Amino acid sequence: MNAIARGELIGIFPRAEPLTVPESELAVYRHLKDALPAGWTAWHSLKVRTKSAEFAEADFVIADPARGILGLEVKGGLITKDDGVWRQNGQPMKASPLDQAHRFVRLLLAKFKDRGLTSPPIGVATAFPDTDFELPPSQGDLEGIVIGARDLPYLGDVLPRVLEQALRPITWGKPWPDWVAFVHGLWCESWPKSMNLSQVVKGFETKRTRLDAEQFTALECILENDLVLVRGGAGTGKTLLAQELAIREAHAGRSFLFLTFTDALGLELAARVGLPGSVVSPIGRFALDRLRRTGFGEPERYEPAFWDDVTRGAAESDGLWDGCGFDTVIVDEGQDFGAAEWKIVERCAGRGGPRRLWIFADEDQAFWDDRRIPAEIGARAVKFALRRPYRCPPAVQALADAYVDGGWGDGAGRFEAAAQGLADGTIKVVVCGDGEPEAHAAVGREIRAAKKQGFAEREIAVVSLRGMMHPGNVMRNPTLGRCELAQATDLAHRERVVCDTFLRYKGLERPMIIVGDVSPDSSRYPVRMNIAVSRAFGALRIVVSRGELEKDPVLKRLAESGASVDDA
């Protein structure tokens, strides 16, 4: 070899596990790293751009120096093909999974030609790491050579066979002998030297918004049962699963009632899945809509006590629910429903109403001691647990778990994971002076810093740990960081920075979360922190005064590790 010894090019690149890729690609990467045949080379995310400015990317390029190249396109989720239409998680795909792979091959051949070099044979295959085929699909079924979930543990044996099948029809001339080094040079050119934080965050998008094998198992379980209770921590995909179920019910011609506790989540879901014949609503607004039919008088200003009166009044009004029947009732945030809310659910789910009641809950986010899922429902329901978190990066998840479990503990490297987030900028603790003006000014500076890092205003949310009516809530600022603010319920201003309370922001998320109004003396403080920090699916900033930091042993230990801690 010219500049690079052959031994240096054996194995997978990058050497370290990529952090910002879809879970499906990460699964393939791990298996390749462990089982790549001896002497072979693999590259993740190889990009090529031709002289004519055409661009293509392969999920993986795998090279056998004695035989040729395999371009591997990876698709996560459940992959099917029905009547000529490719589907991913039941949704039609824009094109065959092989289209992108074939385009990459064409442009890679052009790169060799541009340099006046003879290319080795190049074939293509697809990998569906979440799809478990009982029998290997034929090429006629899936139009290509397919690696399924059952093949992944045996890649060392599978890859030579797949490569042979992919290259069987290709009989090109003798390639240039240093072609592996040439391909590696292309990978080095395409591998990002640096990315700003917002670009890194976008790498988490796919795995957040796609059902995986665990969630599909839950989906099938739920569809087969009339009464189901699904439990899962923050970010395990409860709302995503509930949303998918609602859409499937609508497509099956069944009416559904989809209830949430918080206004913001209910309004957001209504905008996403509101369908004719069905209702998606926060339960308070649903109850108010029913009461309006009786001439119920509304105050000029809605306060928390008002909504308690609404749900209680609606629950006790016998004639209010005549003819209120749905085929299915879906409850999200079930841990926050009180006796009145459950009575409304019962009225909509009983009396010849739906045959199905599906409940999603997370007791670790329960804030009120007097609100719980009725024991009778818990006893009768088929139960399913979602255990795998998807929303948060590992560092943020480790911090959220520390608040759930009452501290860092000794196992699982939780503190080390969070500290790594400090080191790489995923988490930052901003220590400010005592007093609300200083703290709120620090929040504003973090908004400006986030924008400089590439985050748009619509990607930033400030989450206060105080109640909405608290006079010192950061929400009372009309602007922060030179940005106009919007509340989570203000769907007309989604492009703005959102500033709202931890309770009102339950169930929602943004790439950049800035936690403010930190006060460890607050009631249920660990619950407040768990809810707030777990809203981040990219980066997290916590603004805390020196005095309050001393009262929080979890945050104090993290801050004392030193990295990415700003003294505002």
Number of C-alpha atoms within 10 A of each C-alpha: 11 7 6 14 10 14 9 9 16 19 22 22 23 16 10 8 13 15 14 18 19 19 22 19 22 17 17 21 23 16 15 24 18 13 18 24 19 10 14 16 23 25 23 23 18 24 21 22 17 16 9 7 8 11 14 19 22 22 22 25 26 24 25 20 17 10 15 20 25 26 28 26 24 23 20 23 22 20 22 18 16 10 5 10 13 18 19 16 16 15 12 14 15 10 11 16 23 20 12 19 25 20 16 26 22 13 19 25 18 19 20 18 13 11 8 10 17 16 21 25 20 23 24 26 22 23 24 25 27 22 19 16 14 8 8 14 15 11 10 8 12 18 15 18 22 23 24 20 17 17 19 21 15 14 20 17 14 16 21 15 11 20 23 14 16 21 17 11 10 12 9 11 10 10 14 14 15 14 19 23 18 16 20 18 13 17 20 16 13 15 15 8 7 8 11 11 19 20 15 16 21 14 16 22 17 16 19 20 13 19 23 22 15 13 21 16 12 18 17 11 15 24 15 11 14 15 20 23 22 22 21 19 21 30 24 21 24 24 21 16 21 21 18 16 20 25 17 14 17 17 11 9 10 16 21 26 23 27 27 27 25 23 20 24 25 23 20 20 19 18 13 12 17 18 16 9 12 21 18 23 25 23 25 23 20 20 21 19 14 17 20 11 9 11 8 13 9 12 8 6 6 9 11 9 8 14 16 14 14 22 24 19 15 23 22 12 13 9 9 16 15 10 11 15 19 21 19 25 26 23 25 26 23 27 24 22 24 20 16 19 23 20 17 21 20 15 19 23 22 16 13 13 17 20 14 20 25 23 26 22 25 20 17 18 21 20 17 12 9 10 17 17 18 14 9 8 14 14 10 11 18 16 16 17 18 18 15 14 16 23 25 25 24 20 24 27 23 23 26 24 20 21 21 18 11 11 19 23 11 8 7 10 12 20 22 15 18 23 27 17 23 23 16 13 16 25 27 24 25 24 21 23 16 13 12 16 12 15 23 23 17 25 27 19 16 22 27 17 13 23 17 13 14 14 20 17 20 16 21 24 28 31 29 25 25 24 16 19 12 10 10 16 21 27 27 14 12 12 15 22 19 11 15 15 25 22 20 23 19 14 14 8 15 16 14 20 24 27 29 26 26 26 22 20 25 21 24 19 22 19 23 28 28 29 27 29 25 22 19 18 10 11 11 12 18 23 19 24 25 23 26 28 27 26 30 27 26 29 27 27 24 26 25 28 24 16 14 19 21 14 13 17 14 18 20 15 16 20 20 10 15 13 18 18 20 13 14 18
